[in-house]
Amino acid sequence: MVNTEKCIRTFVSDDTVLHVKEALINDWPDNFGSKPPASLNLRILYLGHFLDDSATLRDSKLNPGETTVHLMIKASSTHEKEAKKDIDKAPKCTCIIL
């Protein structure tokens, strides 16, 4: 599911990525849909790279001022199991590359 909703939050450059994720979980925007169970279900994407939880925003090279990042929500294990069942039912083919 793709959601193009936005929210604006302010953090300092010494905050860790984990702190940002926990702050989002604790104050989950209403327009983002259902709240994930934990910050471990969130990934932050910036300039094509997933940010490391232990890195600071400065270490992650986020520019001071207004910066856009993308928030990815990992599916819970229940959703993963259901998706796997759907994949298992899909027609399969074999490809040989020479």
N, C-alpha and C positions, 0 to 999 in steps of 0.2 A: 504494500500500500504506500502510495506517495502522498505526502501532505505538504503543501506549500505554505503553511501557516508560519508566521514569524513572531518572535518575541525579542525584546531588547533587555539585556541584563548588563550590569557594570561590575567588572572585576579588576583587581590590581594585577600587575605583571608578575608578582611573587606568588600568586595563587596557583595551586597545582590543578592539573586537569581533573583529578579526582574531586577536588573541592568544587569545581565548577559543576561537575556531574551531580554531586550530592546536593548542591544548592538548587539545581533544576528539579531534582526529585522532591526536595522538601517544599518547593514552591512551583509545582507543576502547572503550566499554563492551561487554562480551561479549553482553549481552542486547539490543543494538541491531541485531544482524544484521551483514551484510557492511559492511565499512569502505569509505567513499568514497575515491577515489584522491587527493584533495587538499581542502584547506580551501575552495577555490573552489567546490566542489560543495555546500557548506553555506550555508544562510541561517538567520538567527536572527530569529524573529518575536516581538515584544513589544507588547502592547496594540494589535494590529492593524497594526503597522508593521514592515517589514523594517529591521533595523538596519544602518547604514553601517559597513563594515569599518574605516574610519579613525577613527570616533568612539570616545570612551571610554565606559565604562559610565555614568559620571556624565553625560556629554553626552547619552547616550541616555535619560536620566531613569529609569534603573533604581533602584528604591528599595533603600537599604541593608538588609541582613538577607536573609531568605529570599524570593526572587523567582522566579516561574515564567516561563520562556520556552519557546517551541516551536522545535524544530529541524526545518528542512525540508532534505531531501536532493534536490538536483537530479539528474535522470537523466543518466547518461553519454550521450555522443553515439550509442553503439550502441543503447541503449534508445530514444532519441529517434527514430532511423531506423526501428526496428521498429514503434514506435507510429505513426509517420507512414504506414507501409505499411498498417497495420490501418485507419487513418482513411480512406486512399484507397480501400479496398475497401468501405467502408460505403455503404449506399444514400444518395443525396443527394436533396435537394428544393430548390426555389426558392421563396422567399417574397417577395411584393410588399406593401409597407406603404404605404398611401395616407393 
